[in-house]
Amino acid sequence: MTTMEQRVTIREAMPADAERLLTYMRQLLAEPEIDFILSAGEFTVSVEQERQLIERYAMLENYTFLLAEAEGRIIGVLHCQGGNLAATRHVTRLAISVRPEWRDHGVGAQLMQAAQGWAREAGIVRVELEVFARNARAIHLYEKCGFQHEGRRRCAVYRYGQYHDLLMMAWLAEG
Ligand SMILES: CC(C)(COP(=O)(O)OP(=O)(O)OC[C@H]1O[C@@H](n2cnc3c(N)ncnc32)[C@H](O)[C@@H]1OP(=O)(O)O)[C@@H](O)C(=O)NCCC(=O)NCCS
C-alpha cells in the first residue's frame, strides 16, 4: 500500500512551471483567512514575470525554488530568497505553502528537509522566516525542523480586520 507521502516528489521549479505556479498561488491567496501578508488583489505577477523570477532563483546561489508534486499537480511550494549584500549572503529567507487537501500529510516536512539539505550544500549559514503568531501548524513544523524562536513583532500586520503579531524564527545550518 502506498501512502500519500510516497507519491510526492520534490524538485526545483523550472521556467515551464510559471503558469501552473500562478494558478497555484491564486488559489492559495483565495483561501479565507490564509496567514499571508500578501492579499489576492496585490498579486499581479504575469506569466513572463514569473518565468523570469524562476530563472533568477535558479541563477543565484543563495536562492532556491522548490516544488512538491503529486499526480502531475503542484501540491506545495517552498522558496528561499538570499541576502544580496556581502554581509548578508549567508542568510536566506524561507516561505512555504501546501495545498489545503494535502496539509498534515508530511509534504511541508519533505519540503523543509529538502530546503535544509540545499542550504547546507549551498553554504548557507542561516535560514530565517516570519510566521503569523496564530499559525500553530506552521510553527509546529518549523520547531520540528529545528527552527528556534527569536522574537515577536507585535501588531506587525493588519489583515482580515485586525492586527496580527509575527514571530521571527531561524535555523542555523551548523546548529
Ligand atoms: C504550514 C504548512 C506549509 C505546513 O505544511 P504541511 O504539509 O501541512 O506540514 P506537515 O504535514 O509536514 O506538518 C504539519 C504538522 O503540524 C501539525 N499540526 C497540524 N495542525 C496543528 C495545530 N493546530 N497546532 C499544532 N500542530 C499542528 C501536524 O500534526 C504535523 O505535525 P506532526 O508531523 O508532528 O504530526 C501548510 O499547512 C500550509 O500551506 N498552510 C497555509 C500556508 C501557510 O500558512 N504557510 C506558512 C506561512 S509562514
The ligand as an SDF file (V2000), in Angstrom:
LIG
                    3D

 48 50  0  0  0  0  0  0  0  0999 V2000
    2.1490   25.4450    7.1440 C   0  0  0  0  0  0  0  0  0  0  0  0
    2.1490   24.4000    6.0210 C   0  0  0  0  0  0  0  0  0  0  0  0
    3.1440   24.7880    4.9390 C   0  0  0  0  0  0  0  0  0  0  0  0
    2.5840   23.0340    6.6190 C   0  0  0  0  0  0  0  0  0  0  0  0
    2.5820   22.0640    5.5980 O   0  0  0  0  0  0  0  0  0  0  0  0
    2.0100   20.5950    5.8940 P   0  0  0  0  0  0  0  0  0  0  0  0
    2.2280   19.7780    4.6840 O   0  0  0  0  0  0  0  0  0  0  0  0
    0.6350   20.7050    6.4320 O   0  0  0  0  0  0  0  0  0  0  0  0
    3.0370   20.1370    7.0530 O   0  0  0  0  0  0  0  0  0  0  0  0
    3.2950   18.6920    7.6450 P   0  0  0  0  0  0  0  0  0  0  0  0
    2.1530   17.7930    7.3330 O   0  0  0  0  0  0  0  0  0  0  0  0
    4.6570   18.2460    7.2610 O   0  0  0  0  0  0  0  0  0  0  0  0
    3.3460   19.0270    9.1950 O   0  0  0  0  0  0  0  0  0  0  0  0
    2.2760   19.6340    9.8560 C   0  0  0  0  0  0  0  0  0  0  0  0
    2.4480   19.3820   11.3420 C   0  0  0  0  0  0  0  0  0  0  0  0
    1.6210   20.3140   12.0710 O   0  0  0  0  0  0  0  0  0  0  0  0
    0.8200   19.5880   12.9900 C   0  0  0  0  0  0  0  0  0  0  0  0
   -0.3760   20.3860   13.1960 N   0  0  0  0  0  0  0  0  0  0  0  0
   -1.4970   20.4880   12.4400 C   0  0  0  0  0  0  0  0  0  0  0  0
   -2.3480   21.3800   12.9690 N   0  0  0  0  0  0  0  0  0  0  0  0
   -1.7630   21.8400   14.1140 C   0  0  0  0  0  0  0  0  0  0  0  0
   -2.1330   22.7790   15.0990 C   0  0  0  0  0  0  0  0  0  0  0  0
   -3.3090   23.4390   15.0290 N   0  0  0  0  0  0  0  0  0  0  0  0
   -1.2740   23.0180   16.1210 N   0  0  0  0  0  0  0  0  0  0  0  0
   -0.0800   22.3820   16.2000 C   0  0  0  0  0  0  0  0  0  0  0  0
    0.3340   21.4880   15.2670 N   0  0  0  0  0  0  0  0  0  0  0  0
   -0.4930   21.2030   14.2560 C   0  0  0  0  0  0  0  0  0  0  0  0
    0.6000   18.2500   12.3140 C   0  0  0  0  0  0  0  0  0  0  0  0
    0.1920   17.2590   13.2450 O   0  0  0  0  0  0  0  0  0  0  0  0
    2.0170   17.9980   11.7810 C   0  0  0  0  0  0  0  0  0  0  0  0
    2.8730   17.6480   12.8170 O   0  0  0  0  0  0  0  0  0  0  0  0
    3.4690   16.1600   13.0110 P   0  0  0  0  0  0  0  0  0  0  0  0
    4.1360   15.8160   11.7140 O   0  0  0  0  0  0  0  0  0  0  0  0
    4.4360   16.3220   14.1430 O   0  0  0  0  0  0  0  0  0  0  0  0
    2.2900   15.3040   13.3160 O   0  0  0  0  0  0  0  0  0  0  0  0
    0.7140   24.2190    5.4090 C   0  0  0  0  0  0  0  0  0  0  0  0
   -0.1500   23.8460    6.4190 O   0  0  0  0  0  0  0  0  0  0  0  0
    0.1930   25.4540    4.6810 C   0  0  0  0  0  0  0  0  0  0  0  0
    0.4030   25.6070    3.4940 O   0  0  0  0  0  0  0  0  0  0  0  0
   -0.5230   26.3740    5.3830 N   0  0  0  0  0  0  0  0  0  0  0  0
   -1.0680   27.5560    4.7350 C   0  0  0  0  0  0  0  0  0  0  0  0
    0.0400   28.4840    4.2580 C   0  0  0  0  0  0  0  0  0  0  0  0
    0.9110   28.8910    5.4170 C   0  0  0  0  0  0  0  0  0  0  0  0
    0.4290   29.1900    6.4990 O   0  0  0  0  0  0  0  0  0  0  0  0
    2.2430   28.9220    5.1650 N   0  0  0  0  0  0  0  0  0  0  0  0
    3.2150   29.3090    6.1720 C   0  0  0  0  0  0  0  0  0  0  0  0
    3.3630   30.7820    6.1630 C   0  0  0  0  0  0  0  0  0  0  0  0
    4.6640   31.2760    7.2920 S   0  0  0  0  0  0  0  0  0  0  0  0
  1  2  1  0
  2  3  1  0
  2  4  1  0
  2 36  1  0
  4  5  1  0
  5  6  1  0
  6  7  2  0
  6  8  1  0
  6  9  1  0
  9 10  1  0
 10 11  2  0
 10 12  1  0
 10 13  1  0
 13 14  1  0
 14 15  1  0
 15 16  1  0
 15 30  1  0
 16 17  1  0
 17 18  1  0
 17 28  1  0
 18 19  1  0
 18 27  1  0
 19 20  2  0
 20 21  1  0
 21 22  1  0
 21 27  2  0
 22 23  1  0
 22 24  2  0
 24 25  1  0
 25 26  2  0
 26 27  1  0
 28 29  1  0
 28 30  1  0
 30 31  1  0
 31 32  1  0
 32 33  2  0
 32 34  1  0
 32 35  1  0
 36 37  1  0
 36 38  1  0
 38 39  2  0
 38 40  1  0
 40 41  1  0
 41 42  1  0
 42 43  1  0
 43 44  2  0
 43 45  1  0
 45 46  1  0
 46 47  1  0
 47 48  1  0
M  END
$$$$
